[in-house]
Amino acid sequence: MSTETTNKSIGIVKDVFAKYLEERGHRKTPERFAIVEEIYSTDEHFNVDWLYLKMKEKNYRVSRATIYNTIEILLAAKLVRKHQFGEGLQALYEKSYFAKQHDHILMLDSGEVIEFCDPRIQAIKSSLEEIFNIKVESHSLYFYARKND
């Protein structure tokens, strides 16, 4: 994605976030928007510590508490998605506003997260909706794997 496209996307997300904050009476602080910008500038899954260090590297003064609080707001606004890939593992997050449906493979030996999309999963979802007369709003599918020797 080009820098211009990334900047345009970040602008759109910031506008959506500003509207969400206004509608719920939250303050629109520069720190919150800097956090959004940092999140939407990466294509990686991230945790709060990574985000904190990334912002510190850029000499941005923001506390871990502010990051946690902002992440909670972003989750509620559906601008960020949370993944808990296993017990005792730190939660990972990813941007979600422009994201296409995908699932994950967590490599147990390296900690790498691999995203994949398989149209058969959509077919299963559609079949379940028809059989049970339901509307699936979201789903999560995690595979836990190790590299073959």
Residue pairs with C-beta under 8 A, 6 or more apart in sequence:
1 9
6 40
6 41
9 40
9 97
9 98
10 36
10 37
10 40
10 41
12 97
13 36
13 40
13 79
13 95
13 97
14 33
14 36
14 37
16 77
16 79
16 97
17 32
17 33
17 36
17 74
17 77
17 79
18 28
18 33
20 26
20 73
20 76
20 77
20 79
21 27
21 28
21 32
21 73
22 28
26 73
31 60
31 62
31 66
31 70
32 66
32 70
32 73
34 55
34 60
34 62
35 51
35 55
35 62
35 66
35 67
35 70
35 71
35 74
36 70
36 74
36 79
38 51
38 54
38 55
38 58
39 46
39 51
39 74
39 80
39 93
39 95
40 95
40 97
42 54
42 95
44 94
45 83
45 92
45 93
45 94
45 113
46 54
46 92
46 93
46 94
47 90
47 91
47 92
47 93
48 64
48 67
48 68
48 71
48 90
48 91
48 93
49 64
49 90
51 67
52 62
52 64
52 67
55 62
55 67
71 80
71 82
71 93
74 80
75 81
75 82
78 96
78 97
79 95
79 96
79 97
80 93
80 94
80 95
80 96
81 93
81 94
81 95
81 96
81 99
82 91
82 92
82 93
83 91
83 92
83 93
83 94
83 104
83 113
83 140
83 142
84 91
85 92
85 104
85 106
85 113
85 142
85 144
86 106
86 144
92 113
100 117
101 117
101 122
102 115
102 116
102 117
103 115
103 116
103 117
103 118
103 121
103 140
103 141
103 142
103 143
104 113
104 114
104 115
104 116
104 140
104 141
104 142
104 143
105 113
105 114
105 116
105 142
105 143
105 144
105 145
106 112
106 113
106 114
106 142
106 143
106 144
106 145
107 113
107 114
107 145
107 146
107 147
108 144
108 145
108 146
109 146
109 147
110 147
121 139
121 141
125 136
125 139
128 134
128 136
129 135
129 136
